[in-house]
Amino acid sequence: MGDRGWLFGAALMVTVLIIVGCDGDGMLPPPNGNGGAPPEGFDATTWDGLWLGQWNNATFGSQGPVGVQVDVIQNAAAAVGPTQNGTANVTVDLDGPVFGQIDPDPIVIGVNWDGEGATGSVNDTQIGDVAVSVNADSEIQVQITDIPGGGIESVTASGSREGNTISSAYLVNFAQGGPANGTVSLQRQ
């Protein structure tokens, strides 16, 4: 089957992308008109910035660095309390032998967020079609489908954010043979 490490890294990075809307890092957001208290629900502004880490494929023993840049755009007309909403651009750069292949180009995912969470997707990337979601409890879900080459059917990942750390586990489902699994971890810089 070959080394498919880049796929799990990609899935995990997509998971990281979802963090754009998660809350729970223990830091207060900027003043928001509700006495300085954190807004209720999902607050994407706590994810803004650079996150760096590593992907590790436990099945094949491959690994590589990961970088995620989250640029949150808050809707000024609805920037107060639990009615917050906006968009974010999340750039994921997976390095190393992703999916046992070459280092893919960075992926930019457009994300929409509100008080309930965040969702985003991008199609036709070097690693396939990527969909991510994050709920108000910082639980992250990622799915990659339509992966080029036909050897991999899908990748799924789930994880969470605690403070300045994002941890995720992923599963690569091959067209033939058993699955591969691994982890991705990121730290806020």
C-alpha positions as CSV (number, residue, x, y, z in Angstrom):
1,M,0.0,0.0,0.0
2,G,2.9,2.4,0.5
3,D,3.3,5.1,3.0
4,R,0.1,7.2,3.3
5,G,1.3,9.5,6.0
6,W,0.5,12.7,4.2
7,L,-3.2,11.8,4.0
8,F,-3.6,11.5,7.7
9,G,-1.7,14.7,8.1
10,A,-4.0,16.4,5.7
11,A,-7.1,15.1,7.5
12,L,-5.7,16.2,10.8
13,M,-4.8,19.6,9.4
14,V,-8.3,19.9,8.2
15,T,-9.4,19.2,11.7
16,V,-7.2,22.0,12.8
17,L,-8.9,24.3,10.3
18,I,-12.2,23.7,12.1
19,I,-10.7,25.1,15.2
20,V,-11.4,28.5,13.8
21,G,-14.7,28.6,15.6
22,C,-13.8,26.7,18.8
23,D,-13.7,28.3,22.3
24,G,-12.1,27.2,25.4
25,D,-8.5,28.5,25.5
26,G,-9.0,30.3,28.8
27,M,-8.3,33.7,27.2
28,L,-10.9,36.4,27.1
29,P,-11.9,37.7,23.6
30,P,-11.7,41.4,22.8
31,P,-14.3,43.6,24.4
32,N,-17.7,42.8,23.0
33,G,-20.3,45.0,24.6
34,N,-21.3,42.5,27.3
35,G,-19.2,43.7,30.2
36,G,-16.0,42.1,28.9
37,A,-17.3,38.6,29.7
38,P,-16.6,36.0,27.0
39,P,-19.5,35.6,24.6
40,E,-21.7,32.6,25.0
41,G,-21.2,29.8,22.6
42,F,-18.6,29.5,19.9
43,D,-16.0,32.3,19.6
44,A,-13.8,32.0,16.5
45,T,-11.7,35.0,17.6
46,T,-9.9,32.8,20.2
47,W,-8.5,30.7,17.3
48,D,-6.9,33.6,15.3
49,G,-3.2,33.3,14.6
50,L,-0.5,30.7,13.9
51,W,-0.6,27.1,15.1
52,L,2.4,24.8,14.5
53,G,2.8,21.1,15.2
54,Q,3.4,17.6,13.8
55,W,1.5,14.8,12.1
56,N,2.4,11.2,13.0
57,N,1.3,8.1,11.1
58,A,1.3,5.3,13.6
59,T,0.6,2.6,10.9
60,F,3.5,3.5,8.6
61,G,5.8,5.4,10.9
62,S,6.0,8.5,8.8
63,Q,5.7,12.1,10.1
64,G,6.0,15.7,9.2
65,P,5.5,19.3,10.3
66,V,2.1,21.1,10.1
67,G,1.4,24.8,10.0
68,V,-2.0,26.4,10.3
69,Q,-2.7,30.1,9.9
70,V,-6.2,31.2,11.0
71,D,-7.4,34.6,9.9
72,V,-10.8,35.4,11.5
73,I,-13.0,38.0,9.9
74,Q,-15.7,39.2,12.4
75,N,-18.9,40.6,11.1
76,A,-19.0,44.1,12.6
77,A,-22.8,44.3,12.4
78,A,-23.2,41.2,14.7
79,A,-20.0,41.4,16.8
80,V,-21.7,41.5,20.2
81,G,-22.4,38.5,22.5
82,P,-23.8,35.2,21.3
83,T,-24.9,36.7,18.0
84,Q,-21.3,36.8,16.8
85,N,-20.7,35.6,13.3
86,G,-18.3,35.9,10.5
87,T,-15.9,34.1,8.2
88,A,-12.3,32.9,8.4
89,N,-9.6,31.9,6.0
90,V,-7.6,28.9,7.3
91,T,-4.4,28.0,5.5
92,V,-3.1,24.5,6.2
93,D,0.5,23.6,5.2
94,L,1.3,19.9,5.5
95,D,4.9,19.0,5.0
96,G,6.6,15.6,4.6
97,P,5.4,12.5,2.7
98,V,1.7,13.2,2.9
99,F,-0.3,10.1,1.7
100,G,3.1,8.6,1.0
101,Q,3.6,11.1,-1.8
102,I,5.1,14.5,-2.2
103,D,4.7,17.6,0.0
104,P,1.3,19.1,-1.1
105,D,0.7,22.8,-1.7
106,P,-0.9,24.7,1.2
107,I,-4.7,24.4,1.3
108,V,-7.0,27.4,2.0
109,I,-10.3,26.7,3.5
110,G,-13.1,29.3,3.7
111,V,-15.0,28.9,7.0
112,N,-18.3,30.3,8.2
113,W,-18.9,30.6,12.0
114,D,-21.5,31.8,14.4
115,G,-22.4,31.2,18.0
116,E,-23.1,27.5,17.4
117,G,-19.8,26.6,15.7
118,A,-17.9,26.7,12.4
119,T,-18.1,24.8,9.1
120,G,-16.0,25.0,6.0
121,S,-15.0,23.0,2.9
122,V,-12.8,23.1,-0.2
123,N,-13.0,20.9,-3.2
124,D,-10.4,19.7,-5.8
125,T,-7.3,20.1,-3.7
126,Q,-4.2,17.9,-4.1
127,I,-5.5,15.8,-1.3
128,G,-9.2,15.7,-2.3
129,D,-12.4,17.4,-1.1
130,V,-12.1,18.5,2.5
131,A,-15.0,19.3,4.9
132,V,-14.5,20.5,8.5
133,S,-16.8,21.4,11.4
134,V,-16.3,22.5,15.0
135,N,-18.9,22.8,17.7
136,A,-19.1,25.1,20.7
137,D,-17.5,22.4,22.9
138,S,-14.3,22.6,20.7
139,E,-15.0,19.1,19.2
140,I,-13.6,18.9,15.7
141,Q,-14.7,16.7,12.8
142,V,-12.9,16.4,9.4
143,Q,-13.7,14.3,6.3
144,I,-11.7,14.0,3.1
145,T,-13.2,12.4,0.1
146,D,-12.6,12.2,-3.7
147,I,-8.9,11.7,-3.0
148,P,-6.8,11.7,-6.2
149,G,-5.2,8.4,-7.3
150,G,-8.0,6.0,-6.3
151,G,-6.0,4.1,-3.6
152,I,-7.6,5.9,-0.7
153,E,-11.4,6.0,-0.3
154,S,-11.6,8.6,2.6
155,V,-10.0,10.1,5.6
156,T,-11.9,10.9,8.8
157,A,-10.5,12.8,11.8
158,S,-11.9,13.9,15.2
159,G,-10.3,15.9,17.9
160,S,-10.5,18.8,20.3
161,R,-8.9,21.9,21.5
162,E,-7.9,22.5,25.1
163,G,-6.2,25.8,25.8
164,N,-3.4,26.4,23.4
165,T,-3.3,22.8,22.2
166,I,-5.2,20.9,19.5
167,S,-5.1,17.1,19.4
168,S,-6.7,14.9,16.8
169,A,-6.8,11.3,15.7
170,Y,-7.4,10.2,12.1
171,L,-8.3,7.1,10.1
172,V,-7.3,6.5,6.5
173,N,-9.6,4.1,4.7
174,F,-7.9,2.5,1.7
175,A,-9.7,1.1,-1.3
176,Q,-8.0,-2.3,-0.6
177,G,-6.5,-3.5,2.7
178,G,-6.8,-2.3,6.2
179,P,-6.9,1.2,7.5
180,A,-4.1,3.4,8.7
181,N,-4.3,5.7,11.7
182,G,-2.3,8.5,13.3
183,T,-2.4,11.7,15.2
184,V,-1.9,15.4,14.7
185,S,-1.0,17.9,17.5
186,L,-0.7,21.7,17.2
187,Q,0.3,24.5,19.6
188,R,-0.6,28.1,19.4
189,Q,2.4,30.3,18.7
